Amino acid sequence: MDKRTSQSRFLKAIEVPIEPGSAALLVIDMQYMNTHPDYGVARMAKERGRFEGLSHLFETLPSTIQNIRRLQRAFRGAGMEVIFVKIQSYTQDGRDLSPGYREKGLFAPPGSKDAEIIEELAPLPNEVVLTKLSTGAFTSSPIDAVLRYMGIKSLVVTGVNTNYCVETAVRDGYDRGYNVALVSDACTTIVKEQHEATIEGLDNIMCKVMSTDEVLAAIPKVS
């Protein structure tokens, strides 16, 4: 049974060329603030007695991290870019963050553990790490200019949270003319049903939904 949205069935299939020189792996918000039980969002949830509400996120993070690592190795091995985006203010008090982030306490100052990419996915010394001040990477970071200067036309998107920052990056990237693939088993979120609804709603509308194995199979083999 075709689970795609009714609109997507009638549209031309989205194709995402994954080729050296024009494709990049985009890793969204895989920092301690969003992915570690002792920092950021999880710490706030514990303080409010609501940590159990994050159970799906932390149950699925190990496989999500493993799949992103597999993609990192493959992209690096093929000479393709791995680009990171993270939430971080430029100031120590966070006054430059979007009002919504300030109100929610989503605050990772420069040099903090919250702002650091988790060790399992650590950037290599010459890889691009961009900071954003809001949900949207394209709204509050220089990512669009960086991608265009590097000649990137296709984005393979991973990270957290599927229905928040990841979805926003997919939509904004598509609207700016990029070929976008969303890796369904290399992203996750707090509520399982919201992850599934986002994947289904975006597929063949604003991106091509692919599994990690499908992306790996599409990467040209280096001789």
LOPA-396372 format. One record per residue (C-alpha): residue in one letter; residue number from 0; x, z, y. Coordinates in steps of 0.001 Angstrom, whole numbers, plus 500000, padded with zeros to 6 digits. Layout:
! residues N
<pavex res="A" n="NUM" east="X" up="Z" north="Y"/>
...
***
This chain:
! residues 223
<pavex res="M" n="0" east="500000" up="500000" north="500000"/>
<pavex res="D" n="1" east="501391" up="499003" north="503381"/>
<pavex res="K" n="2" east="501739" up="502188" north="505452"/>
<pavex res="R" n="3" east="502846" up="500445" north="508626"/>
<pavex res="T" n="4" east="500623" up="500696" north="511662"/>
<pavex res="S" n="5" east="497934" up="498031" north="511820"/>
<pavex res="Q" n="6" east="499539" up="496449" north="514892"/>
<pavex res="S" n="7" east="502983" up="496192" north="513295"/>
<pavex res="R" n="8" east="501653" up="494156" north="510364"/>
<pavex res="F" n="9" east="500880" up="491219" north="512635"/>
<pavex res="L" n="10" east="504182" up="491197" north="514506"/>
<pavex res="K" n="11" east="507365" up="489341" north="513749"/>
<pavex res="A" n="12" east="509725" up="491578" north="511789"/>
<pavex res="I" n="13" east="512423" up="493246" north="513862"/>
<pavex res="E" n="14" east="515945" up="492337" north="512772"/>
<pavex res="V" n="15" east="518982" up="494442" north="513649"/>
<pavex res="P" n="16" east="522350" up="492718" north="513138"/>
<pavex res="I" n="17" east="524991" up="495321" north="512231"/>
<pavex res="E" n="18" east="528278" up="493640" north="513024"/>
<pavex res="P" n="19" east="531682" up="494760" north="514318"/>
<pavex res="G" n="20" east="531992" up="494365" north="518068"/>
<pavex res="S" n="21" east="528259" up="494456" north="518769"/>
<pavex res="A" n="22" east="526792" up="497397" north="516806"/>
<pavex res="A" n="23" east="527182" up="501141" north="517297"/>
<pavex res="L" n="24" east="526099" up="504254" north="515457"/>
<pavex res="L" n="25" east="524317" up="506573" north="517895"/>
<pavex res="V" n="26" east="524330" up="510291" north="517023"/>
<pavex res="I" n="27" east="521780" up="512215" north="519085"/>
<pavex res="D" n="28" east="522062" up="515964" north="519858"/>
<pavex res="M" n="29" east="523889" up="517012" north="516684"/>
<pavex res="Q" n="30" east="525323" up="520029" north="518473"/>
<pavex res="Y" n="31" east="525290" up="523720" north="517719"/>
<pavex res="M" n="32" east="522397" up="524341" north="520104"/>
<pavex res="N" n="33" east="520039" up="522290" north="517929"/>
<pavex res="T" n="34" east="521415" up="522562" north="514407"/>
<pavex res="H" n="35" east="522895" up="526024" north="513779"/>
<pavex res="P" n="36" east="520898" up="529176" north="512954"/>
<pavex res="D" n="37" east="523050" up="531343" north="515242"/>
<pavex res="Y" n="38" east="522862" up="529256" north="518398"/>
<pavex res="G" n="39" east="520484" up="527709" north="520893"/>
<pavex res="V" n="40" east="516969" up="526964" north="519711"/>
<pavex res="A" n="41" east="517300" up="528996" north="516493"/>
<pavex res="R" n="42" east="518683" up="532000" north="518342"/>
<pavex res="M" n="43" east="515740" up="531926" north="520755"/>
<pavex res="A" n="44" east="513319" up="531591" north="517832"/>
<pavex res="K" n="45" east="514839" up="534649" north="516132"/>
<pavex res="E" n="46" east="514574" up="536680" north="519322"/>
<pavex res="R" n="47" east="510866" up="535815" north="519507"/>
<pavex res="G" n="48" east="510223" up="536431" north="515800"/>
<pavex res="R" n="49" east="509450" up="532765" north="515134"/>
<pavex res="F" n="50" east="512452" up="531591" north="513134"/>
<pavex res="E" n="51" east="510280" up="530774" north="510100"/>
<pavex res="G" n="52" east="508768" up="527975" north="512177"/>
<pavex res="L" n="53" east="512106" up="526159" north="511913"/>
<pavex res="S" n="54" east="512158" up="526192" north="508109"/>
<pavex res="H" n="55" east="511637" up="522443" north="507666"/>
<pavex res="L" n="56" east="514399" up="521643" north="510151"/>
<pavex res="F" n="57" east="516967" up="523809" north="508396"/>
<pavex res="E" n="58" east="515868" up="522696" north="504936"/>
<pavex res="T" n="59" east="516440" up="519047" north="505837"/>
<pavex res="L" n="60" east="519530" up="519369" north="508037"/>
<pavex res="P" n="61" east="522053" up="519425" north="505144"/>
<pavex res="S" n="62" east="520952" up="516035" north="503830"/>
<pavex res="T" n="63" east="520614" up="514683" north="507367"/>
<pavex res="I" n="64" east="524195" up="515727" north="508163"/>
<pavex res="Q" n="65" east="525453" up="514283" north="504882"/>
<pavex res="N" n="66" east="523834" up="510924" north="505631"/>
<pavex res="I" n="67" east="525197" up="510817" north="509180"/>
<pavex res="R" n="68" east="528654" up="511538" north="507766"/>
<pavex res="R" n="69" east="528286" up="508628" north="505350"/>
<pavex res="L" n="70" east="527330" up="506371" north="508230"/>
<pavex res="Q" n="71" east="530204" up="507618" north="510353"/>
<pavex res="R" n="72" east="532718" up="506814" north="507622"/>
<pavex res="A" n="73" east="531263" up="503341" north="507129"/>
<pavex res="F" n="74" east="531122" up="502475" north="510834"/>
<pavex res="R" n="75" east="534630" up="503756" north="511443"/>
<pavex res="G" n="76" east="535927" up="501936" north="508391"/>
<pavex res="A" n="77" east="534426" up="498673" north="509648"/>
<pavex res="G" n="78" east="535885" up="499154" north="513127"/>
<pavex res="M" n="79" east="532501" up="499809" north="514737"/>
<pavex res="E" n="80" east="531708" up="502342" north="517436"/>
<pavex res="V" n="81" east="530395" up="505849" north="516763"/>
<pavex res="I" n="82" east="528853" up="507213" north="519970"/>
<pavex res="F" n="83" east="527586" up="510751" north="520525"/>
<pavex res="V" n="84" east="524997" up="512002" north="523001"/>
<pavex res="K" n="85" east="524490" up="515706" north="523603"/>
<pavex res="I" n="86" east="522560" up="518023" north="525899"/>
<pavex res="Q" n="87" east="524930" up="519637" north="528391"/>
<pavex res="S" n="88" east="524783" up="520512" north="532051"/>
<pavex res="Y" n="89" east="527634" up="519646" north="534386"/>
<pavex res="T" n="90" east="527347" up="523056" north="536043"/>
<pavex res="Q" n="91" east="527793" up="526495" north="534519"/>
<pavex res="D" n="92" east="524396" up="527704" north="535751"/>
<pavex res="G" n="93" east="522442" up="524609" north="534673"/>
<pavex res="R" n="94" east="520987" up="523848" north="538088"/>
<pavex res="D" n="95" east="521548" up="520125" north="537468"/>
<pavex res="L" n="96" east="519347" up="520025" north="534347"/>
<pavex res="S" n="97" east="515892" up="518471" north="534413"/>
<pavex res="P" n="98" east="513214" up="520989" north="535500"/>
<pavex res="G" n="99" east="511622" up="520876" north="532047"/>
<pavex res="Y" n="100" east="514855" up="521787" north="530298"/>
<pavex res="R" n="101" east="515484" up="524638" north="532741"/>
<pavex res="E" n="102" east="511985" up="526034" north="532167"/>
<pavex res="K" n="103" east="512422" up="525962" north="528381"/>
<pavex res="G" n="104" east="515882" up="527510" north="528478"/>
<pavex res="L" n="105" east="517488" up="524508" north="526793"/>
<pavex res="F" n="106" east="520803" up="525213" north="528408"/>
<pavex res="A" n="107" east="524279" up="524302" north="527162"/>
<pavex res="P" n="108" east="526952" up="524745" north="529843"/>
<pavex res="P" n="109" east="530321" up="522963" north="529700"/>
<pavex res="G" n="110" east="532726" up="524543" north="527226"/>
<pavex res="S" n="111" east="530010" up="526483" north="525383"/>
<pavex res="K" n="112" east="529528" up="526504" north="521627"/>
<pavex res="D" n="113" east="525958" up="525311" north="522172"/>
<pavex res="A" n="114" east="527293" up="522127" north="523766"/>
<pavex res="E" n="115" east="529794" up="521403" north="520976"/>
<pavex res="I" n="116" east="529109" up="518747" north="518332"/>
<pavex res="I" n="117" east="528953" up="520470" north="514942"/>
<pavex res="E" n="118" east="532187" up="520534" north="512973"/>
<pavex res="E" n="119" east="530845" up="518412" north="510111"/>
<pavex res="L" n="120" east="530249" up="515484" north="512475"/>
<pavex res="A" n="121" east="533039" up="516060" north="514983"/>
<pavex res="P" n="122" east="533961" up="513053" north="517128"/>
<pavex res="L" n="123" east="537375" up="511490" north="516673"/>
<pavex res="P" n="124" east="539698" up="511704" north="519696"/>
<pavex res="N" n="125" east="538965" up="508196" north="521008"/>
<pavex res="E" n="126" east="535181" up="508196" north="520455"/>
<pavex res="V" n="127" east="532637" up="508271" north="523263"/>
<pavex res="V" n="128" east="530730" up="511519" north="523852"/>
<pavex res="L" n="129" east="528044" up="511355" north="526550"/>
<pavex res="T" n="130" east="526179" up="514267" north="528096"/>
<pavex res="K" n="131" east="522550" up="514120" north="529172"/>
<pavex res="L" n="132" east="520462" up="516387" north="531360"/>
<pavex res="S" n="133" east="517036" up="515673" north="529882"/>
<pavex res="T" n="134" east="515313" up="514410" north="526754"/>
<pavex res="G" n="135" east="516214" up="510790" north="527451"/>
<pavex res="A" n="136" east="519763" up="509572" north="526913"/>
<pavex res="F" n="137" east="518984" up="506441" north="528934"/>
<pavex res="T" n="138" east="517364" up="508509" north="531691"/>
<pavex res="S" n="139" east="520104" up="511048" north="532380"/>
<pavex res="S" n="140" east="523380" up="509727" north="530986"/>
<pavex res="P" n="141" east="525423" up="506566" north="531659"/>
<pavex res="I" n="142" east="524776" up="505279" north="528149"/>
<pavex res="D" n="143" east="523267" up="501945" north="529183"/>
<pavex res="A" n="144" east="526284" up="501010" north="531286"/>
<pavex res="V" n="145" east="528714" up="502216" north="528614"/>
<pavex res="L" n="146" east="527003" up="500196" north="525876"/>
<pavex res="R" n="147" east="526910" up="497041" north="527968"/>
<pavex res="Y" n="148" east="530545" up="497382" north="529030"/>
<pavex res="M" n="149" east="531478" up="497726" north="525336"/>
<pavex res="G" n="150" east="529411" up="494708" north="524334"/>
<pavex res="I" n="151" east="527003" up="496687" north="522165"/>
<pavex res="K" n="152" east="523736" up="494936" north="521339"/>
<pavex res="S" n="153" east="522554" up="496827" north="518239"/>
<pavex res="L" n="154" east="522007" up="500587" north="517963"/>
<pavex res="V" n="155" east="521704" up="502504" north="514698"/>
<pavex res="V" n="156" east="520071" up="505773" north="515747"/>
<pavex res="T" n="157" east="520387" up="509156" north="514014"/>
<pavex res="G" n="158" east="520123" up="512844" north="514931"/>
<pavex res="V" n="159" east="517584" up="515421" north="516106"/>
<pavex res="N" n="160" east="514754" up="515812" north="516842"/>
<pavex res="T" n="161" east="513013" up="512746" north="515430"/>
<pavex res="N" n="162" east="509902" up="512990" north="517595"/>
<pavex res="Y" n="163" east="511662" up="514100" north="520768"/>
<pavex res="C" n="164" east="515133" up="512952" north="521826"/>
<pavex res="V" n="165" east="515621" up="510504" north="518957"/>
<pavex res="E" n="166" east="512303" up="508767" north="519559"/>
<pavex res="T" n="167" east="512968" up="508627" north="523296"/>
<pavex res="A" n="168" east="516328" up="506939" north="522701"/>
<pavex res="V" n="169" east="514714" up="504402" north="520373"/>
<pavex res="R" n="170" east="511945" up="503538" north="522837"/>
<pavex res="D" n="171" east="514231" up="503360" north="525859"/>
<pavex res="G" n="172" east="516857" up="501335" north="523999"/>
<pavex res="Y" n="173" east="514245" up="498847" north="522830"/>
<pavex res="D" n="174" east="512814" up="498489" north="526341"/>
<pavex res="R" n="175" east="516307" up="497698" north="527629"/>
<pavex res="G" n="176" east="516750" up="494876" north="525165"/>
<pavex res="Y" n="177" east="518818" up="496471" north="522407"/>
<pavex res="N" n="178" east="518233" up="495791" north="518723"/>
<pavex res="V" n="179" east="517381" up="499238" north="517393"/>
<pavex res="A" n="180" east="517438" up="500625" north="513857"/>
<pavex res="L" n="181" east="516158" up="504154" north="513195"/>
<pavex res="V" n="182" east="517643" up="505754" north="510088"/>
<pavex res="S" n="183" east="514764" up="507664" north="508522"/>
<pavex res="D" n="184" east="516868" up="509975" north="506320"/>
<pavex res="A" n="185" east="519569" up="510554" north="508958"/>
<pavex res="C" n="186" east="517237" up="512222" north="511448"/>
<pavex res="T" n="187" east="514927" up="515199" north="511174"/>
<pavex res="T" n="188" east="512736" up="517552" north="513182"/>
<pavex res="I" n="189" east="510875" up="520855" north="513103"/>
<pavex res="V" n="190" east="507557" up="519645" north="511665"/>
<pavex res="K" n="191" east="507610" up="517295" north="508667"/>
<pavex res="E" n="192" east="504374" up="515532" north="509624"/>
<pavex res="Q" n="193" east="505708" up="514768" north="513104"/>
<pavex res="H" n="194" east="508840" up="513200" north="511594"/>
<pavex res="E" n="195" east="506719" up="511029" north="509329"/>
<pavex res="A" n="196" east="504303" up="510031" north="512115"/>
<pavex res="T" n="197" east="507166" up="509025" north="514394"/>
<pavex res="I" n="198" east="508843" up="506935" north="511695"/>
<pavex res="E" n="199" east="505589" up="505161" north="510877"/>
<pavex res="G" n="200" east="504589" up="504669" north="514495"/>
<pavex res="L" n="201" east="507893" up="503145" north="515609"/>
<pavex res="D" n="202" east="508592" up="500922" north="512612"/>
<pavex res="N" n="203" east="508490" up="497224" north="513522"/>
<pavex res="I" n="204" east="507059" up="498099" north="516927"/>
<pavex res="M" n="205" east="510179" up="499309" north="518723"/>
<pavex res="C" n="206" east="512732" up="499453" north="515931"/>
<pavex res="K" n="207" east="513491" up="498630" north="512341"/>
<pavex res="V" n="208" east="513244" up="501740" north="510185"/>
<pavex res="M" n="209" east="516006" up="501778" north="507583"/>
<pavex res="S" n="210" east="517402" up="504251" north="505066"/>
<pavex res="T" n="211" east="521055" up="505258" north="505053"/>
<pavex res="D" n="212" east="521617" up="503148" north="501937"/>
<pavex res="E" n="213" east="520042" up="500111" north="503607"/>
<pavex res="V" n="214" east="522288" up="500469" north="506642"/>
<pavex res="L" n="215" east="525373" up="500876" north="504469"/>
<pavex res="A" n="216" east="524459" up="497747" north="502531"/>
<pavex res="A" n="217" east="524132" up="495801" north="505800"/>
<pavex res="I" n="218" east="527582" up="496713" north="507112"/>
<pavex res="P" n="219" east="530073" up="493890" north="506573"/>
<pavex res="K" n="220" east="532717" up="494756" north="504014"/>
<pavex res="V" n="221" east="536229" up="494969" north="505390"/>
<pavex res="S" n="222" east="538631" up="492898" north="503309"/>
***
